[in-house]
Amino acid sequence: MRKWSFKRRVALRVNSSIARSLLGILTVLWFSAPCAAEGEWTRFRGPNGSGVSDATTIPTQWTEKDYNWKVKLPGVGHSSPVVWGRRIFVTSGDPESGKHSVCCLDATDGHAVWQRDYPSKTAAQRPDNAYATATPAVDDDGVVVTWATPEEVTLLALDHAGHELWRRNLGPFVAFFGSGISPILLDNLVILNNDQEDPSLLPGHKQNPPEPAGKSCLLALDRKTGQTRWQTDRRTSFASYSTPCVYQDEGGRPMLIFTGAAHGITAVDPRKGNVLWEFGQPFLDRALSSPVVAHGLVIAGHGAGTRASRYVAVRPGAPEKGVKPTLAYEVKNAIPLIPTPLVKDNRLYFWTDEGVVSCRRLDTGDVLWEERVGESYYASPVLVNHCLYGVAKNGHVVVLAAADKFEVLGRMSLGELSYATPAVAGGVMYLRTRSQLFSLGGPGKWPRRQAPANQ
């Protein structure tokens, strides 16, 4: 056995302590300032699900000739693209056969680097849904995608060359609207909110014999092997479709934030899967938008049918101190059911399904402005360089100033239905319609826009 001198042992301890401190500082910085790294947009809504980018080369008005390129995809879908360096990953589905396609495109000109097709089955789902609605997640090892049929929830990992690393069948899937929950990657884990439906709770839904409820759980799989690292079983109620994010407490500890009808807001230890706290007011209906975290608050909402019921701003709990989560405030008017809100500085932006946009103070929820911009929306807005970009179902894009005063900066049309949230990486915005992908902006093409004076 190697023996160390006293000085060497002290030096090792000091270096280890410094390394841990640096790691803690970097982690806090990462989660407290969630803006897209240059050339990366790794999950639904980008860095930690914030939907925020500091890119300065995206135009607020454009015409058809301003696109860098646009390409036809091998099917249709509503998933968002994700980006890693020069590679864009996007999924599509065949509405006739249910086949799923995973495509890797070159960001330079949009040409297909590779495509992998996976036979599947058609299944009942909401007419506005598609067989490619879940957004992939990407990192240095490759891309992770998921889709579901009544027989199987599939989670699949491919490397950057399109070679299959692993594939998991997570069991049957029960949900009236079909599938659409997106995975995320955290450290060496693949995280999935496998939230399912209890059909007996649906109004007017009767079947003889009764259709059994799905089995809901939160899952973490090993990023390299696909093996289950932990599974936290959940009560099943109305299926929810929100994508989790990560909250960083004052001590630097990350916790996964999930939302769902049966449990409301849940914070989970990503290492072991144990529940750290739950907000003690279970949602009365579905969580379709995703939670966002900022400045010591978790913002989340729920609703039913075509309307949201309420949004809550919750101060997270600290179980090691005996502190329970508490309600800071709630909002019940002009809130979205499906589009996820945005936070930048001390401003909270809601963009509703019916085209009403509001700017509120994050700390109090007080309204600074509220205006109707028109159209209807499934896609979540993104905030790029002090501008809000919202993509309507009919493919119209509305650009607003992210400021204390309402201002419309531009209105354009993509020419096709679009339910997908844009991605921004490398100074370029990628807009996905039902069957196409567009590249817009980029360094050297568009001038920098100055921040509004009130920012």
C-alpha positions as CSV (number, residue, x, y, z in Angstrom):
1,M,0.0,0.0,0.0
2,R,1.3,3.4,-1.0
3,K,2.1,5.7,2.0
4,W,1.7,9.4,1.7
5,S,3.6,12.0,3.7
6,F,1.7,14.3,6.1
7,K,2.3,17.3,3.8
8,R,1.1,15.3,0.7
9,R,-2.1,14.2,2.5
10,V,-2.8,17.8,3.6
11,A,-2.2,19.0,0.0
12,L,-4.6,16.4,-1.3
13,R,-7.3,17.4,1.1
14,V,-6.9,21.1,0.3
15,N,-7.0,20.4,-3.5
16,S,-10.0,18.2,-3.1
17,S,-11.7,20.9,-1.0
18,I,-10.9,23.5,-3.6
19,A,-12.2,21.3,-6.4
20,R,-15.5,20.7,-4.5
21,S,-15.8,24.5,-4.0
22,L,-15.2,25.2,-7.6
23,L,-17.7,22.6,-8.7
24,G,-20.2,24.1,-6.3
25,I,-19.6,27.6,-7.7
26,L,-19.9,26.4,-11.3
27,T,-23.1,24.4,-10.6
28,V,-24.7,27.5,-8.9
29,L,-23.7,29.7,-11.8
30,W,-25.1,27.1,-14.3
31,F,-28.5,26.9,-12.7
32,S,-28.8,30.6,-11.7
33,A,-28.1,31.9,-15.2
34,P,-29.8,29.5,-17.6
35,C,-29.0,30.9,-21.0
36,A,-28.1,28.8,-24.0
37,A,-24.4,28.0,-24.4
38,E,-23.0,28.9,-27.8
39,G,-23.9,26.1,-30.3
40,E,-26.1,24.2,-27.8
41,W,-29.8,23.8,-27.3
42,T,-30.0,20.5,-25.6
43,R,-33.6,19.9,-24.5
44,F,-37.2,21.2,-24.8
45,R,-37.0,25.0,-24.3
46,G,-33.2,24.9,-24.1
47,P,-31.1,25.5,-21.0
48,N,-33.0,24.1,-18.0
49,G,-36.2,24.6,-19.8
50,S,-35.9,28.4,-19.5
51,G,-36.6,29.2,-23.2
52,V,-34.0,32.1,-22.9
53,S,-31.1,32.8,-25.2
54,D,-28.6,35.7,-25.3
55,A,-28.1,35.4,-29.1
56,T,-27.9,38.8,-30.7
57,T,-28.2,37.8,-34.4
58,I,-31.8,36.8,-34.8
59,P,-34.0,39.3,-36.8
60,T,-37.3,40.6,-35.5
61,Q,-38.6,40.9,-39.1
62,W,-37.8,38.8,-42.1
63,T,-39.0,37.6,-45.5
64,E,-38.8,34.3,-47.3
65,K,-35.4,35.2,-48.8
66,D,-33.8,35.7,-45.4
67,Y,-33.8,32.0,-44.4
68,N,-30.4,30.4,-44.4
69,W,-32.2,27.2,-45.6
70,K,-35.4,25.2,-45.1
71,V,-35.7,21.5,-45.5
72,K,-38.5,18.9,-45.8
73,L,-38.6,16.4,-43.0
74,P,-39.3,12.7,-43.6
75,G,-42.7,12.9,-41.8
76,V,-44.7,15.2,-39.6
77,G,-44.6,16.1,-36.0
78,H,-44.6,18.8,-33.3
79,S,-41.3,18.0,-31.4
80,S,-38.7,20.8,-31.2
81,P,-35.2,20.4,-32.7
82,V,-32.2,20.2,-30.4
83,V,-28.7,21.3,-31.3
84,W,-25.2,20.2,-30.4
85,G,-22.5,22.1,-32.3
86,R,-23.1,21.7,-36.1
87,R,-25.6,18.9,-35.6
88,I,-29.4,19.3,-35.3
89,F,-31.6,16.4,-34.1
90,V,-35.3,16.3,-34.9
91,T,-38.0,13.6,-34.9
92,S,-40.9,12.9,-37.2
93,G,-43.7,10.4,-37.5
94,D,-45.7,8.8,-40.3
95,P,-49.4,9.4,-39.6
96,E,-50.3,6.4,-41.8
97,S,-48.1,3.7,-40.2
98,G,-47.0,5.2,-36.9
99,K,-43.3,4.9,-38.0
100,H,-40.9,7.1,-36.0
101,S,-37.9,8.8,-37.7
102,V,-34.9,10.3,-36.0
103,C,-32.9,12.7,-38.2
104,C,-29.5,14.3,-37.8
105,L,-29.1,17.4,-40.0
106,D,-26.0,19.6,-40.7
107,A,-26.6,23.1,-39.3
108,T,-24.6,24.6,-42.1
109,D,-27.0,23.8,-44.9
110,G,-29.6,21.5,-43.5
111,H,-28.6,18.4,-45.4
112,A,-29.3,15.0,-43.7
113,V,-26.3,13.5,-42.0
114,W,-28.2,10.4,-41.2
115,Q,-31.8,9.1,-40.6
116,R,-32.9,6.2,-38.5
117,D,-36.5,4.8,-38.9
118,Y,-38.3,2.7,-36.3
119,P,-41.5,0.8,-37.3
120,S,-44.4,1.3,-34.8
121,K,-48.1,1.3,-34.7
122,T,-50.9,3.9,-35.0
123,A,-52.9,4.6,-31.9
124,A,-55.8,6.8,-30.8
125,Q,-54.7,10.3,-29.7
126,R,-56.0,13.8,-29.8
127,P,-56.4,15.0,-33.4
128,D,-53.9,17.8,-32.8
129,N,-51.2,15.4,-31.5
130,A,-48.7,13.6,-33.6
131,Y,-46.5,10.5,-33.4
132,A,-43.5,12.8,-32.9
133,T,-44.4,15.3,-30.2
134,A,-41.7,14.6,-27.5
135,T,-38.6,16.7,-27.9
136,P,-35.2,14.8,-27.8
137,A,-32.4,15.6,-25.4
138,V,-28.8,15.7,-26.6
139,D,-25.3,15.9,-25.1
140,D,-21.7,14.9,-26.0
141,D,-22.6,11.2,-26.1
142,G,-25.5,11.6,-28.5
143,V,-29.2,11.9,-28.5
144,V,-32.1,10.4,-26.5
145,V,-35.6,10.1,-27.9
146,T,-38.9,8.7,-26.6
147,W,-42.3,7.8,-28.0
148,A,-45.2,5.7,-26.8
149,T,-48.0,3.5,-28.0
150,P,-50.6,1.8,-25.8
151,E,-48.3,-1.3,-25.8
152,E,-44.9,0.3,-25.1
153,V,-43.1,3.4,-23.9
154,T,-39.9,3.5,-25.8
155,L,-36.7,5.3,-24.7
156,L,-33.9,5.1,-27.2
157,A,-30.3,6.4,-27.1
158,L,-28.2,6.9,-30.3
159,D,-24.6,8.3,-30.6
160,H,-23.7,11.2,-32.8
161,A,-23.2,8.8,-35.8
162,G,-26.7,7.3,-35.4
163,H,-25.5,4.0,-33.9
164,E,-27.9,2.6,-31.2
165,L,-26.4,2.7,-27.8
166,W,-29.4,1.2,-26.0
167,R,-33.2,0.8,-26.1
168,R,-35.7,0.3,-23.3
169,N,-39.3,-0.8,-23.3
170,L,-40.8,0.8,-20.2
171,G,-44.1,-1.0,-20.4
172,P,-47.6,0.1,-21.6
173,F,-48.8,3.6,-21.9
174,V,-52.3,4.9,-21.0
175,A,-53.4,8.4,-21.9
176,F,-56.4,9.8,-23.7
177,F,-54.4,12.5,-25.6
178,G,-51.6,10.2,-26.7
179,S,-47.9,10.7,-25.8
180,G,-45.7,13.7,-25.8
181,I,-43.5,13.9,-22.6
182,S,-39.9,14.9,-23.3
183,P,-36.8,13.5,-21.5
184,I,-34.0,15.5,-20.1
185,L,-30.3,14.7,-19.3
186,L,-28.7,15.5,-16.0
187,D,-25.1,14.5,-15.3
188,N,-25.0,10.8,-16.1
189,L,-28.8,10.3,-16.0
190,V,-31.7,10.2,-18.4
191,I,-34.8,11.6,-16.6
192,L,-38.4,10.9,-17.7
193,N,-41.7,11.8,-16.2
194,N,-43.7,8.7,-17.1
195,D,-47.1,10.2,-16.1
196,Q,-50.2,8.3,-17.3
197,E,-54.0,8.4,-17.2
198,D,-56.8,6.9,-15.1
199,P,-59.6,6.6,-17.8
200,S,-62.3,6.3,-15.1
201,L,-61.7,10.0,-14.2
202,L,-62.4,11.3,-17.7
203,P,-65.8,13.0,-18.0
204,G,-68.2,10.8,-20.0
205,H,-65.6,8.1,-20.5
206,K,-67.2,4.7,-19.9
207,Q,-65.9,1.3,-21.0
208,N,-67.1,-2.2,-20.2
209,P,-65.0,-3.7,-18.8
210,P,-63.4,-0.6,-17.3
211,E,-60.0,0.3,-18.8
212,P,-57.3,0.0,-16.1
213,A,-55.3,3.1,-15.1
214,G,-51.8,3.4,-16.3
215,K,-48.8,3.0,-14.0
216,S,-47.2,6.4,-13.4
217,C,-43.6,6.9,-12.2
218,L,-40.6,9.1,-12.3
219,L,-37.6,7.4,-13.9
220,A,-33.8,7.9,-14.0
221,L,-31.8,5.6,-16.4
222,D,-28.1,5.3,-16.6
223,R,-26.9,7.6,-19.6
224,K,-24.4,5.0,-20.8
225,T,-26.3,1.7,-20.4
226,G,-30.0,2.5,-20.1
227,Q,-30.3,0.6,-16.9
228,T,-32.7,1.9,-14.3
229,R,-30.9,3.9,-11.6
230,W,-34.1,4.7,-9.7
231,Q,-37.8,4.6,-10.1
232,T,-40.3,6.6,-8.0
233,D,-43.8,5.3,-8.4
234,R,-46.7,7.8,-8.4
235,R,-50.4,8.0,-8.0
236,T,-52.2,8.0,-11.4
237,S,-54.8,10.7,-12.2
238,F,-55.1,12.9,-15.3
239,A,-52.0,12.4,-17.5
240,S,-49.8,15.4,-17.6
241,Y,-47.2,16.4,-20.3
242,S,-44.8,18.7,-18.5
243,T,-41.0,18.4,-18.9
244,P,-39.0,18.6,-15.6
245,C,-36.4,21.2,-14.8
246,V,-33.7,21.6,-12.1
247,Y,-33.9,23.9,-9.0
248,Q,-30.7,24.8,-7.1
249,D,-31.1,25.5,-3.4
250,E,-29.0,27.9,-1.4
251,G,-26.7,25.1,-0.4
252,G,-25.9,24.2,-4.0
253,R,-28.0,21.0,-4.0
254,P,-29.9,20.4,-7.3
255,M,-33.4,19.0,-7.1
256,L,-35.6,17.8,-10.0
257,I,-38.9,19.7,-10.3
258,F,-41.9,17.7,-11.7
259,T,-45.5,18.8,-12.0
260,G,-48.6,16.6,-12.4
261,A,-52.3,16.4,-11.5
262,A,-51.9,13.8,-8.7
263,H,-49.0,15.4,-6.9
264,G,-48.9,19.1,-7.8
265,I,-45.3,20.2,-7.7
266,T,-42.7,17.6,-6.6
267,A,-39.0,18.1,-5.8
268,V,-36.9,14.9,-6.2
269,D,-33.3,14.2,-5.3
270,P,-31.7,13.3,-8.7
271,R,-29.2,11.0,-7.0
272,K,-31.6,8.6,-5.4
273,G,-35.1,9.5,-6.6
274,N,-36.5,10.2,-3.1
275,V,-39.1,13.0,-2.8
276,L,-37.7,16.0,-1.0
277,W,-40.9,18.0,-0.8
278,E,-44.3,18.4,-2.5
279,F,-46.4,21.5,-2.7
280,G,-49.3,20.5,-0.6
281,Q,-52.1,21.5,-3.0
282,P,-52.4,18.7,-5.7
283,F,-53.5,20.1,-9.1
284,L,-57.2,19.7,-9.9
285,D,-56.4,18.9,-13.5
286,R,-53.6,18.4,-16.0
287,A,-50.1,20.0,-16.0
288,L,-49.6,20.6,-19.7
289,S,-47.1,23.5,-19.6
290,S,-43.7,22.9,-17.9
291,P,-42.4,24.4,-14.7
292,V,-39.8,27.2,-14.7
293,V,-37.5,28.2,-11.9
294,A,-36.0,31.6,-11.2
295,H,-34.9,33.8,-8.3
296,G,-36.0,31.4,-5.6
297,L,-39.4,30.6,-7.1
298,V,-41.0,27.7,-8.9
299,I,-43.6,28.7,-11.4
300,A,-46.1,26.1,-12.5
301,G,-49.7,25.8,-13.8
302,H,-52.5,23.5,-14.6
303,G,-55.8,23.4,-16.5
304,A,-58.4,21.3,-18.2
305,G,-60.2,21.2,-21.6
306,T,-58.9,24.3,-23.5
307,R,-58.3,26.7,-20.5
308,A,-55.8,27.0,-17.7
309,S,-57.1,27.1,-14.2
310,R,-54.3,28.8,-12.3
311,Y,-50.5,29.4,-12.0
312,V,-48.7,29.3,-8.7
313,A,-45.4,30.8,-7.6
314,V,-44.0,28.6,-4.9
315,R,-41.1,29.1,-2.5
316,P,-39.3,25.8,-2.4
317,G,-39.0,23.7,0.7
318,A,-35.8,22.8,2.6
319,P,-36.5,19.5,4.3
320,E,-33.1,19.5,6.1
321,K,-34.2,22.7,7.9
322,G,-37.8,21.6,8.4
323,V,-39.0,24.2,5.9
324,K,-42.1,23.4,3.9
325,P,-42.8,24.9,0.4
326,T,-45.1,27.9,0.6
327,L,-47.3,29.8,-1.8
328,A,-45.9,33.2,-2.8
329,Y,-48.8,34.1,-5.0
330,E,-51.2,32.7,-7.6
331,V,-52.5,34.0,-11.0
332,K,-55.9,32.9,-12.4
333,N,-56.4,35.3,-15.3
334,A,-54.7,35.5,-18.7
335,I,-52.6,32.4,-18.2
336,P,-51.6,29.6,-20.6
337,L,-52.7,26.0,-20.6
338,I,-50.1,24.6,-22.9
339,P,-47.4,27.3,-23.7
340,T,-44.8,27.5,-20.9
341,P,-44.1,30.9,-19.4
342,L,-40.8,32.8,-19.5
343,V,-38.7,34.6,-16.9
344,K,-36.0,37.2,-17.5
345,D,-34.6,39.5,-14.9
346,N,-37.6,40.3,-12.6
347,R,-40.2,39.9,-15.3
348,L,-42.6,37.0,-15.8
349,Y,-44.1,36.6,-19.3
350,F,-47.3,34.6,-20.0
351,W,-48.3,33.9,-23.6
352,T,-51.7,32.2,-23.6
353,D,-53.2,29.7,-26.0
354,E,-55.7,32.4,-27.1
355,G,-53.0,34.9,-27.9
356,V,-53.1,37.1,-24.8
357,V,-49.6,38.1,-23.7
358,S,-48.8,39.7,-20.3
359,C,-45.7,41.0,-18.5
360,R,-45.7,40.7,-14.7
361,R,-43.4,41.4,-11.8
362,L,-41.8,38.1,-10.9
363,D,-41.7,38.8,-7.2
364,T,-45.3,39.8,-6.8
365,G,-47.2,38.7,-9.9
366,D,-48.4,42.3,-10.5
367,V,-49.3,43.1,-14.1
368,L,-47.1,45.6,-16.0
369,W,-49.0,45.1,-19.2
370,E,-51.5,42.7,-20.8
371,E,-52.4,42.8,-24.5
372,R,-54.0,40.5,-27.1
373,V,-51.8,39.7,-30.1
374,G,-54.3,37.4,-31.8
375,E,-54.1,33.8,-33.2
376,S,-54.0,30.6,-31.1
377,Y,-50.9,28.8,-29.8
378,Y,-49.5,25.5,-28.7
379,A,-45.8,26.4,-29.0
380,S,-44.1,28.0,-26.1
381,P,-42.5,31.4,-26.6
382,V,-38.8,31.9,-26.5
383,L,-37.0,35.0,-25.3
384,V,-33.9,36.1,-27.4
385,N,-32.0,39.3,-26.8
386,H,-34.8,41.2,-25.1
387,C,-37.4,40.0,-27.7
388,L,-40.3,37.5,-27.3
389,Y,-41.0,35.1,-30.2
390,G,-44.3,33.3,-30.3
391,V,-45.3,30.8,-33.0
392,A,-49.1,30.4,-33.6
393,K,-50.7,27.2,-34.7
394,N,-51.2,28.6,-38.2
395,G,-47.5,29.3,-38.6
396,H,-47.7,33.0,-37.9
397,V,-44.7,34.3,-35.9
398,V,-45.3,37.4,-33.6
399,V,-42.3,39.2,-32.1
400,L,-42.7,41.5,-29.1
401,A,-40.3,43.6,-27.1
402,A,-39.5,42.0,-23.7
403,A,-39.8,45.2,-21.9
404,D,-42.0,47.1,-19.4
405,K,-44.0,48.5,-22.3
406,F,-45.9,46.5,-24.9
407,E,-44.5,46.8,-28.4
408,V,-45.0,44.6,-31.5
409,L,-41.7,44.3,-33.4
410,G,-42.7,42.0,-36.2
411,R,-45.3,39.6,-37.8
412,M,-44.3,36.9,-40.3
413,S,-45.7,33.6,-41.6
414,L,-44.0,30.3,-41.9
415,G,-46.6,29.1,-44.4
416,E,-47.6,25.9,-42.6
417,L,-49.1,24.8,-39.3
418,S,-46.6,24.9,-36.5
419,Y,-47.0,23.6,-32.9
420,A,-43.3,23.3,-32.1
421,T,-41.2,25.6,-29.8
422,P,-38.2,27.2,-31.6
423,A,-34.6,26.4,-30.8
424,V,-31.7,28.9,-30.7
425,A,-28.1,27.8,-30.9
426,G,-24.9,29.3,-32.5
427,G,-26.7,32.6,-33.0
428,V,-29.3,30.9,-35.3
429,M,-33.0,30.2,-34.7
430,Y,-34.5,26.9,-35.9
431,L,-38.2,26.9,-36.5
432,R,-40.1,23.7,-37.0
433,T,-43.4,23.5,-38.8
434,R,-45.5,20.3,-39.2
435,S,-43.2,19.0,-42.0
436,Q,-40.3,21.4,-42.4
437,L,-37.3,22.9,-40.5
438,F,-36.2,26.5,-41.1
439,S,-32.8,28.1,-40.2
440,L,-32.9,31.9,-39.6
441,G,-30.3,34.5,-38.5
442,G,-26.6,34.0,-37.6
443,P,-23.4,35.9,-36.9
444,G,-22.5,38.4,-39.6
445,K,-26.1,38.5,-41.0
446,W,-28.0,40.6,-38.6
447,P,-27.1,43.6,-36.4
448,R,-27.2,43.5,-32.7
449,R,-30.3,44.8,-31.0
450,Q,-29.8,47.1,-28.1
451,A,-31.6,46.3,-24.8
452,P,-34.6,48.5,-23.9
453,A,-33.7,51.4,-21.6
454,N,-35.8,50.0,-18.8
455,Q,-33.8,46.8,-18.8
